[in-house]
């Protein structure tokens, strides 16, 4: 029977293609697996415990954790008794937890480890609704999640059945708080239908089935990875959870996944490591490596000549096959989202036979609106693909992307004003992104509506387009284009420390090893200026970055410059580096 609610998915998997490995976690150096049947049994045991604890339909339960099978077990356990899950990033501040707990009225919280327990415990006294905190890991003096597990019990099982029977497809299932670049986060209300409609619409674009394996490492609290975990359950794909962001390279080689999800920053780092290895080669090996790279740079989806395809075949055999091996050797799809992917990277990976498929969506759209996929003629580099079959997309007169479909959120929790602003009377969701259709069907994102600004000369600047282009430089880790109401555009730049360390070693330049020392050295400043000049050439005279300053620190979610999804918090960055901004515009 087709699932109509998210907690139907494990049962659907059991009926259609029961898995020996539904989920796998690395523990003490070994992969520990659970089957589809165990997944169902454990979820039900936790549901019994939650009922016994007094959890009622509509109660909010927060989960703050790394990716692990326990998260999914608790997710289903919460859903099937009518409670509402509130997943949160492990990286956000204690004050953000305090706001979200109070806004949602969280009653119970499950964390993964001691550090997160301490962070939540520090605000517990300021949250009147929060009664208990449990932990996935065994910690001294702290309630363990397994204490919630209750063996078969006729009356509790009857109550689970009664509650789950009462749950409708359009009922609220989760509150996901957006990591806004300004102000407090907003709670996005998603129903079973919102997420399941997205799962079913994405299924034809997933090129793997029930014999495939996936590696999961993007935060499961983010709707992107979470929806894909539901999609894997729907299609019978076994899910292996990476140990940490640092072990991804090793885990890819161990698991040899057929599919995984990534953000552009991760792919940029993979590419930079590959290029650094190429730079270290000598003689014929080096020549062959860079010949293959030049073949990749000329890659086109359509209109390739027979001679080019011959070169591509040779490049894949001699060089690119090693790139594939670094990702496990079996990759059939890498779903890429959350930020814009540099077309240069998409070209290189596609040429290498690594199908990186860029998509687009928002938390409010559960999340996918459009995505490239290889079946038929459905890939265009530099676009986010064609809209899903059950989604309507149109471009408003001012260029904003509007979307309509069963995946569009119910609204923002306790925030009718923001809901009315986001979803108009005709049901169109206003994404806040600017875009256009290429060839009439491939959606291309050009900027964020709120991030476009005017110079004092009245010229509009689209910073995201420029930033994506400048970040193609291997010398630039992060860049933010500024200049609202100023005479000219300028930029704050974070240098790529690791790459520059390799570069100065090759060039025999002594400019220290720390970021603070590097950014003052004449040779580094000259080289960054060269990069700026090179990429400036692709923009109109009024758009070009005329001045720049280098920051003495990296930008991270932990230090506040980036959201957990790696988007720049522009106001925060300008405020933090106001001395550099003043230096740029002094005397202008």
C-alpha positions, -999 to 999 in steps of 0.1 A, spaced: 0 0 0 14 34 -10 25 54 21 4 85 29 22 95 61 59 95 68 58 68 94 42 44 68 76 44 50 94 17 71 63 -6 67 62 1 29 99 -8 27 93 -40 47 65 -50 23 82 -40 -10 120 -47 -4 129 -56 32 165 -47 38 191 -65 59 208 -31 61 182 -3 65 208 18 84 245 13 94 266 32 119 304 29 124 310 20 161 344 11 175 358 6 140 330 -17 127 298 -11 108 268 -19 130 236 -25 110 199 -26 116 173 -43 93 140 -28 82 122 -51 107 145 -39 136 139 -3 126 101 -8 129 104 -28 162 127 -2 178 106 27 167 75 11 183 94 4 215 103 41 218 67 51 210 55 30 239 80 48 262 70 82 250 33 75 257 42 61 292 62 93 298 30 113 291 37 126 256 5 137 240 -4 143 203 9 178 193 37 178 219 70 190 206 101 169 209 135 184 199 164 163 185 199 177 183 223 151 170 248 140 144 235 116 117 228 82 132 202 54 130 189 64 165 178 97 150 156 80 124 142 55 150 131 83 172 118 103 143 93 76 134 85 69 171 76 105 176 55 107 144 34 76 149 20 88 182 11 123 168 39 143 185 59 169 165 96 166 159 117 197 161 152 189 147 180 214 153 215 220 143 242 209 168 263 240 158 239 268 167 242 289 199 226 282 233 206 314 229 192 300 196 182 269 214 165 290 241 145 309 214 134 278 195 125 258 226 103 286 238 88 295 204 79 258 198 71 249 234 94 219 234 86 194 261 113 168 256 148 170 241 171 142 228 208 151 222 237 131 209 265 138 233 278 155 265 287 188 248 251 192 234 236 181 267 256 209 285 245 235 260 208 225 263 210 222 301 224 257 303 191 271 291 167 246 306 158 269 335 147 296 309 123 272 291 92 265 312 79 237 289 111 216 288 107 187 312 134 161 302 167 158 283 179 124 270 211 114 253 219 89 225 254 83 239 258 67 273 267 96 297 272 96 334 242 108 353 222 116 322 191 97 310 198 75 280 174 72 251 172 34 256 155 41 289 125 52 267 123 17 251 94 -4 264 87 -40 255 55 -52 240 25 -41 260 -11 -47 248 -26 -14 261 3 8 249 2 -9 215 -35 -3 213 -29 34 221 -1 36 194 -26 21 168 -54 45 179 -32 75 176 -16 66 143 -50 58 128 -61 93 137 -32 110 119 -41 125 85 -17 131 56 -22 169 59 -14 170 96 17 188 109 46 164 113 76 186 120 88 221 128 120 230 111 136 263 121 153 282 93 187 295 99 179 330 88 207 354 78 188 381 97 167 380 129 153 351 148 148 318 130 112 310 118 95 277 124 85 261 91 55 239 95 56 208 73 30 181 69 33 145 60 20 154 25 45 182 21 75 158 26 60 127 10 49 145 -21 85 156 -25 98 121 -19 75 106 -46 82 134 -71 120 129 -67 119 91 -70 119 91 -109 151 113 -107 170 89 -84 190 66 -107 193 38 -81 170 13 -65 168 -12 -36 202 -28 -42 220 5 -38 239 20 -9 241 57 2 264 76 25 248 102 47 268 131 62 250 163 56 231 174 87 199 153 91 182 183 108 183 201 75 153 193 53 175 184 23 192 154 39 161 145 58 139 143 27 165 122 10 166 97 39 129 93 35 135 89 -3 160 62 4 135 44 27 109 47 -1 132 32 -27 149 6 -5 184 22 -5 206 12 24 219 42 44 254 43 59 261 72 83 296 87 80 314 89 113 321 126 109 328 153 83 366 145 87 362 108 78 341 112 47 371 103 24 377 70 42 340 62 46 334 67 8 362 42 1 348 17 26 311 20 18 315 25 -20 281 43 -22 260 45 -53 245 79 -42 252 106 -17 244 143 -12 268 171 -11 270 209 -8 292 229 -33 318 237 -6 325 200 -1 329 194 -38 352 224 -41 374 209 -14 375 175 -31 384 192 -64 411 214 -47 427 182 -31 427 165 -65 443 195 -82 469 198 -54 479 161 -61 481 169 -98 504 199 -90 527 176 -71 532 152 -101 562 155 -124 571 146 -159 547 126 -182 523 120 -153 519 157 -147 514 164 -184 487 137 -187 469 149 -156 466 185 -169 458 173 -204 428 155 -189 419 186 -169 419 206 -201 396 180 -217 373 183 -187 372 221 -190 359 218 -225 330 194 -215 296 201 -229 264 182 -223 252 187 -259 270 192 -292 302 173 -285 323 161 -315 333 125 -321 370 136 -316 362 152 -283 343 121 -271 374 100 -280 396 123 -259 371 122 -231 371 83 -232 409 83 -230 410 109 -202 384 89 -181 405 57 -185 439 73 -177 431 100 -151 394 104 -142 390 67 -132 412 76 -102 389 105 -93 360 80 -93 379 56 -71 384 84 -45 346 85 -42 343 48 -38 341 39 -75 304 32 -77 288 67 -76 258 70 -99 245 103 -86 257 131 -63 228 153 -54 241 188 -49 222 217 -33 220 244 -6 241 269 -26 251 276 -61 276 251 -77 303 266 -98 296 256 -135 334 249 -138 331 222 -111 300 207 -126 318 205 -159 348 188 -144 329 162 -124 305 153 -153 335 150 -176 351 127 -150 321 105 -151 309 116 -117 273 127 -121 269 157 -99 233 168 -102 225 203 -90 191 210 -76 172 239 -59 148 242 -31 140 257 3 130 245 37 96 260 29 92 237 -1 101 204 16 127 211 -1 132 203 -38 117 225 -65 139 215 -95 168 192 -101 190 180 -130 189 143 -137 206 121 -163 176 102 -178 169 116 -212 180 152 -220 176 167 -185 210 181 -176 222 216 -182 253 229 -165 248 262 -147 211 255 -140 192 237 -113 174 215 -138 137 212 -146 109 216 -120 95 184 -104 64 171 -121 41 181 -92 56 216 -88 46 248 -107 73 275 -110 69 309 -126 90 340 -127 74 372 -114 77 406 -132 106 416 -109 124 383 -116 115 365 -83 109 328 -85 74 318 -73 64 282 -66 32 263 -61 26 226 -52 18 200 -25 53 205 -11 48 241 -1 47 245 37 16 249 58 31 282 71 54 297 97 46 285 133 29 312 154 38 338 127 7 346 105 23 379 93 54 362 79 32 334 64 10 359 46 41 377 33 56 344 20 25 328 4 2 351 -16 -36 347 -19 -33 326 -50 -11 301 -31 22 311 -47 52 308 -24 76 337 -29 111 322 -27 131 355 -24 154 342 -52 158 358 -86 159 335 -116 151 327 -152 143 298 -174 169 286 -200 155 269 -231 121 275 -216 125 247 -189 158 247 -171 157 269 -140 187 292 -134 191 310 -101 208 344 -105 206 360 -70 188 366 -38 162 393 -41 171 408 -7 209 407 -14 208 428 -46 219 464 -39 224 497 -57 256 517 -58 254 555 -52 255 558 -90 221 540 -92 235 507 -107 221 474 -95 247 448 -83 239 411 -79 266 400 -54 259 363 -55 266 360 -92 299 378 -87 309 358 -56 302 325 -73 325 335 -101 353 348 -79 352 317 -58 364 297 -88 398 310 -78 418 285 -58 432 314 -38 398 325 -25 380 305 2 352 330 8 343 364 -7 315 390 0 309 417 -25 298 450 -8 290 486 -19 254 494 -11 250 532 -16 287 535 -22 305 548 -53 318 513 -63 316 476 -55 344 462 -33 350 429 -15 360 413 18 380 382 11 390 351 31 420 335 15 423 297 9 450 291 36 458 254 27 462 261 -10 483 292 -4 506 273 19 512 248 -9 516 277 -35 542 296 -14 561 264 -8 563 257 -46 573 293 -53 599 295 -24 582 325 -8 586 330 29 556 348 42 548 329 74 523 301 78 495 319 97 466 336 80 474 369 98 510 368 84 500 357 49 474 385 42 500 412 48 526 398 24 531 418 -8 533 387 -30 500 373 -17 483 407 -22 496 409 -57 484 374 -65 449 380 -51 448 412 -72 456 391 -103 427 368 -95 404 398 -90 415 413 -123 410 380 -141 374 374 -129 365 411 -131 369 408 -169 336 388 -170 316 417 -156 305 452 -168 326 482 -158 302 493 -131 300 458 -115 338 452 -112 354 449 -77 376 480 -75 391 474 -40 394 445 -16 406 437 19 417 403 33 403 392 66 426 376 93 401 349 102 381 321 85 343 324 83 324 296 99 289 289 114 306 286 149 321 321 146 288 335 133 297 347 98 279 318 81 245 301 87 246 263 93 239 259 56 271 279 48 253 311 36 270 344 45 254 365 72 260 398 54 251 422 81 271 403 107 302 402 84 301 439 76 297 447 113 325 424 123 349 438 97 337 474 97 373 486 101 381 470 68 350 484 51 358 519 64 394 515 51 380 505 16 357 535 13 379 561 32 383 591 9 359 578 -17 
